[in-house]
């Protein structure tokens, strides 16, 4: 069983796509997968209720356009399966505060938004753990920025099992071949809030405008200076999008100063857009099929809830309240 989730917090960028989504798509042929649009997680930052419905719709469109197949996998909305928050509360009762306070994301978000630090942000990892173990997922495709969260999930699972008996498997992180692409600044992770990302739905011209000024190997000052592709974020993007022959050509050309950074970026642009264009065409098609998207999510709710209720029946028994839930 596989579970993973993405927040409906705006347009998806290539960091989301490469870091987790490509892996999620590939796993559909090997596992039974449940993929969640985790709207409760999206509420840990300031949001406009008037935009939430469209954000969820857009996230579903992006999932399917990128390659998540509702015929193979369950695509569901977190808030429509109440067992997520019910299990999260039970996990809260066994999760030490010290475990939650050490999670890097809480520290980062608190620093970024010091006037908006709240219990939901602090407790985010417990809900994430519930999301995963509610379906007894063994495999969780994630980017490397989520590995610490998943390790905390494993600790929570071990504590629950030690208190109440073997109930949940310890999920394993499944990293993609390229687990992270940095932002266009070449320093920070690709992030909407930092404005350093390339979105899945951008035109070729828009992508080139961003790529043309993106940071490369900062030690390469002039066109005829040799560079080091291993420390260049553009080369990391090549490994995610380009053909092997182009990857080898750019690596050799960089090291020998045989090609300039702009030449390297143009090759990347062609390869990147070749992969993104079919996704964009599918996005356009799906945006006009609102009834279909809503039906997919309704079906996903039904299928996910069947599994979630079975898990909660077992949890009720383990914690001693099953007689009152029959």
N, C-alpha and C positions, 0 to 999 in steps of 0.2 A: 504494500500500500504506500502511496506517495501523497503528501500534502504540501502545498505551498500557497502563499497568498501575496497579493500586491494591493497596495492602497489605491483607492480612487482619488488620487490627489492631483489630478491634472494629466497633461499629455505625457506619454511614456517616452523616455529617451533611450539612446543606444546603450547606455550603461545598464538600464533595467533589462533591455533585450539580451545583451551579451552576458551579463552577470548571472541571470537566473532563467529568463524566459526561453532562450534557445535550448537550455538543458531540460526545462519543463516539457517542451514540445517533443524532444527526442525520447523522453521517458515514457510517453504515451504508448509506445509500441512494446514496452517491456513490462509495465506495471499497470495496475488499476490506479488511476490518479484522481484526486479531488483537488481542484484549484479554486481558491476563494478570493473574492473581491472583499477585502477586509475593511469595511466602512467604519467599524468602531475604532479601529486603529487610526484611521484618518482623522478622527475627532480629537486626537491628542494634541493637535495644533489648531490654531484659530481657523474656523471655516465658516462659509456663508451657507446657511440652510437652503437658500434659494438655488444654490448651484449644485447641491449634493446629488439630486436625482440625475442631472445631466452628467456629472462626474462619474457616477456609477455606470450609466449607460455607455459612456465613452470608454471606460475601462473594459467593459464586456466586449465592445466592438474591437478594441485593440487586442485583447486576448485571442479572439477568434480569428481576426485578420492575420495575426502573427503566426497562427498555426495550431492553437488549442482547438481540438475537435470535440464538440459536445456529444458526438456519437461514440467517441472513445472514452472521454473523461467526463467527470462531473464538474460543471462550472456553476458556482453558487455564490450567493451574497451572504456574508457572515451574519448580519443582523437578523436575517430571516430564520436562522436556526438558533433558537434561544439556548440550546444546550451549550453553546460556546461560552456564554457568560455564566451559566450555572456551574459548569465545571471550573471555570476560572475562579469563582468564589470559593469553591472547595479547595482548590490549590492555594488560594490566599491563606487559608487557615494552617497550612503546613510550611509555607515558604518564608524563611527568615528575612527580616528587613535588610539585614546586612548583605544578603545575596542580591537583592534588587538594587541596592545603592551602589554596587560596584560595576553595574553594566555601563559600558562606555557611552551608549546612546543617550542615557539619562543625563550624564555629565555634559555631553556635547549640546543637547537640546536646552538644558538649563542655562548653559553659558550663552547660547545664541538668543534665547528669549527669557531673560531673567524675570520678567514681569508676568510670565505665563508658565509657571512651574506648578503642577497640580498632581493629584493622586493618580489620574489616568495615565499620565506620562510615566510616573514612577512605577506603576503596576503593569505597564505595557508588556513586560516579559512573561508575567503570569497568564495573561490572556493569550499571548502567542503560544505558550506551552499548551494551553487548553485547546487552541485551534488544531494543533498537531496531534496531540494524543487522543483527542476525542474520536479520531478515525483510526487510532492505533497505527499511525504511519511509521514505517520503518526507514523511509528515505525522504529527505527534505532537500529539494534543489534550492540553493541559496547562493548569493554573492558572498564574497569573503567578509563583508562588513556585518553579516548576520551570524557568523560562526559563534561569536561569544553568546548571543542569545540562545543559540541551539544547545550550547554546552550547559547553559543554565537550565534549559528544558530537561536535559538528561539528568541533572542533579535533582530536579523536582520529581522526576519519574522514580529515581532511586529511593528518594525519601518516601514517596507515596507507597511504593511497593514494600518498603521495609516496615511501614506502619500498618498497612492493611492487607498485605499479601500480594503476590505477583498478579499484576493487573495490566500494566502497560509495557510495551517494548521500549527500549532506549533508541530513539531515532538517530540516524546517521546523516550528517551533512553530505550533500552531493554537489560538489563544486564543478562548474563548467571548465572546459579547457582553458578559457580565459575568464578568470573569476572576477576581475575588476578592470575597468577602463577608467583612467583618471579624466578629470575635466579638461577643457580646452586650455586651461592655464598650466596643465602639466604637473600640478602640485596637489590640488584638492580633489576629492572624489567628485565624480560627475553629479551635479545637483541642480534641481530647478531653482532652489532658493539662492544659490550662488550664481546662477545665470551662465554656467560654463558648460552647457550640454547641447547635444544635437538631438532633436526630436525625431521620432519615427516618421512623422507626417510632413516633414519639411521638404520643400522642393530641392532639386539639385542645385539650383542657383543659391538658395538660402544656405544649404549645407556648405557650398564652396566659400561663401562669404565668411563663414565661421572657420572652416578648415584653413583657409589661406593665411589667417593671422594666428592660428593655434601655435602654442609653444612646442618646439622640437628639442633637440639636444642643445642645451644652452652653451656648451663648450665649442660648438661649431659656429664661429663668428662670421666666416666668409664662405662664399660658394665653393672655393677650392680647398677648404679645410676638411680633412676627414672627420667623420663622426662616429658615434657609437650607438647603433640601433637598439641595443639592449637597455639603454636608459631613456629611450625616446618614446613618448606616449603615442605618437603617430604610428610608430612601428608596431606597438601593441594593437592598435586598431587594425593595422594590416593583417596581423595574425588572426583577428576575429572575422575579417571580411574578405580578404584577398585570396586569389589563387596562389598555390604554392610557388609557381614559377615567378609570380610578381613579388612574393615575399622574399624569395632568394635574390631576385634582381635588385630590389630596394636595399636589402641588407648589404649586398656586395657594393652597390653603388654608393651607399652612405659611407662605408668604411674606407673606400678608395677615393672618395670625392668625385666619383664618376657621374653622379646625378646630384642636383641640388634639392633642397627641402621642398621647394614648390613643385618640382617634377614628381617627387615622391608623393606629395599630397594629391596631385592630379590623378595618379594611378589609384590611390586609395579612394578618391571620390568616385571614380568609375565603378570600382568593385563594390563599394558601399551602396551606391544608388541602385546597382543591378539587383542587390538583395532587398533593398527597401521598397523599390517601385511596386512589385507585386503586392506587398503588404498595404501600401497606400491605395492601390486600386481596390483591394478588398475592403479597406476602411470606408471608402466612398460608397461602395455598394451596400455595406451593412448599415450605414447611417440612415439609409432610406428604408430600412426594414425593422422599424421599431417594434412591431408586434412579434417578430421572430426573436429578437433579443430578449424581450420580456418573457416569452415562452421558454426560452433556454434557461433563464434564471428561475422560473417557476418549477421547471422540471428538475433543475439542479437542487433546489430547496427540498423537493420531495425525496429525491434519492439520497441526499446528504442526511436528511432528518431520520430516515430509516436506520442508517448506520449509527447516528448520534444517539438515538433513543436506546438502541441495544447496548451501547457502551454505558450510558447513564444507568440503565437497569442493573448492570454489573457493579457500577460504582455505589449505587444505593445499597446493594447487598453488602458490599465490602465495608461501608461506613455505618451499617446497622439501621437503615431507615427504609429498607425495601418493602416491609409490610404495609407501609402507609402510601406506597406508590402503585399498588396493584389495583 
